[in-house]
Structures are given as structure tokens and as C-alpha cells.
């Protein structure tokens, strides 16, 4: 597909848009649900951490190349390979918010309702990178899927 736009990996652009949209959506939802600002900021920080560090750590574990010190290097993330960011986000945010906030139902609503739109951007990043779904085709507007 288009793995890079100039020197920047395409998936990192879409992941960044997804993270920024998560901050915006969670802010709007938190206001609507009557939650404090620190709650939506904490949820969004969990999303950012889960989608970047958590996804890279899970990818490295899955491919038996986990190195804790490599997670501190930006070049390690530029090599690609993110997997399970949503799982990492939920494992971080749900227990943390259930302990921190009194309004448990509202916080769980915030966590669940803030996922879909940022997740669309994450999956578009995967699509353009060609790593998860779809591969490059001979036509510029076409996508070919694995056999079957």
C-alpha cells in the first residue's frame, strides 16, 4: 500500500490522528457524563500508553523478541510492529478507573464509547501499511486480500 509518506511511516500518522481524536472524544464524552477533567485525561493517557508502548510490548512478546530497554528507544517503534493496543488500553484503563473514580458506570461508558473512532484511524494505519489487512495490488485504487 503506502507504507511511508516521505520519511514518516503511514501507520504512525494514522495512530497519531487516532490518539488525538481519542483526547477530543473523551473530553466531550466526559463533559456529557459529568466526569472531572482528570478522569478523561487519565483515560486518554492510558489509551496513548496502551496503543504505543503496550502494543509494541505485546508485538515483541508475540514474536519472542521482547527487550524492556528497547521500549525506551524511538527507533524501536519506527521499525513497525504494533499488536494488541486495544487490549493493553483496556487492561490499563478499566482497573485504574474503577479504583480512582466514584462514578464507575460513567467511567466505563467513557472508556467504551471513546474507542470506535480512534480505532478506525488505527486500522486505517494498518491498512495503508499493508501489515494486517490487504496487500498492494496492480491497480492504484484496488486492494487484494489473502486467498480464501
N, C-alpha and C positions, 0 to 999 in steps of 0.2 A: 504494500500500500504506500503510505508516505511515512516511513519511519523517522524522518527528520525534516524539519523546516529550517533550512540553513544549518547551523551547527547544533540546534536545540532538538532533542528528541520530542516527537509529536505527543507521545503519551504524557510527557511532563507538562506540556502546555494545557492539555485537557484535564489532567489531575489538578493543576493549579486553579483552573477555572472552576472545577468541581469543589475544591476546598473553599474558595472564595464564595461560591454560591451557597455552600453549607453555612458559612458565617452569616450571610444575609438572611437565608431562610430561617435559621434557628433564632436569629434576633427577632424577626417578625412573628414567628410562632410563639416565642417566649412571652412577648408582649401580649399577644392574644390570649395565652393561657394564664397570664398573671404571674409569671415567674420573674425572679430577680435577674439582673444583668449578669451576675457572676455565674448563674446556672447555665445560661446559653453559651457564655464564654468557655466554661469548663467542658460542656458537651462538644463544642467546636474544636477545642484543643485536643480532646480525646479523638475526634474524627481525624484531625490532621496527623496526630501521632500514629493512630491506627492505620491510616491509609498510606503513610510513608514508611515509618520505622517498623510498625507491626507487619505490614505487607512484605517488606523486604526480608525481615527476620523469618517469617513463615515460608517465603520462597527459598531462602537459604537452607532452612531446616528440611524442606521437602526435597531439595537437591543435594543433601548431605554435604553442604559447604558452609555451614554456619560458623561465623567468626565474629565474636562480640565486638572486637576492635574495628573490624571492617565497617560496622554500622555507624561509626563515627566519621567515616570518610565520604565526602560528597562524590568522589569518583566511583565509589562502590554503587551508588544509586544510579549514576549515569550509564552504567553497563546494562541496565534493564533488569527485568525480573521482579515483578511485584505480584504477589498472590495472597489472597485472603485478607485484604484490608478491611472489608466489612466485618468479618469475624473478629479481627483484632479490635476494631472500633466497639463492637457490641460487648466484647469481653472486658474492655476498659470502662466504658461509659455506664453500663447498666449497674454493676455493683457500686461504682463510685457515687452515682447519683442517688441510688437507693439509700446509701449511708448518709450522704450530705444533706439531701433535701427532705423537707417535711411533706411536700406535695408530690407523693410518689406517682400517682396516676398521671398528673400533668407532666412530670419529668419523663415518664415512659412514653407518653404521647409525643413529647418533643423529640425524643430520641428516634422514635419510629417514623414520624412524619417528616423529619428532616433528611431522610435517606434518599428517596427516589430521584429527585432532580440531580443532586451531585453524583449519584451513582450512574446516571445516564452519561454524564461527562466522562466518568472513569471508564465506562465500557466503550465510549467513542474513542478514547485514547488507545484502548486495546485494539479496537478495530483498525484504526489508522496505522498502528504499529504492526499489525498482522500477527500478533502473538496468540491471541485467544480464539477469535472467530474471523474467518475469511482470510483469503490469501490474494496476492496480486494476480491480476488477470491480463489478457492481451488488450482488452478494451479499457480506456481510462475511466469509464463510469461503472464498470462491472466488478463484481466480487464473486469469487468461486469458493465454495465451501468444500470441506473434505468429503470424500466419497461416502455414499450412504445417505 
